[in-house]
């Protein structure tokens, strides 16, 4: 009895493997975010605007990912201007 094979992932339906990952993944309508740590590789869920959130961003900026984080924040703000990501973006240089 032959087993049924799952459909192959062609270039048309396969996600692009750019080697890039996001540093910020917002949840809860922007009240919380997963913040990837460039230092530890962990992704803690943090409340936006807390000291822990700012520390996590500052660690990533210190590790050389400041421009990338700024571009992610700008993109999140452009996608949802009422979310308040522009405040986080303005506070980023202070956290760094």
Order of alpha helices (4+ residues) and beta strands (2+ residues): beta-beta-beta-alpha-alpha-alpha
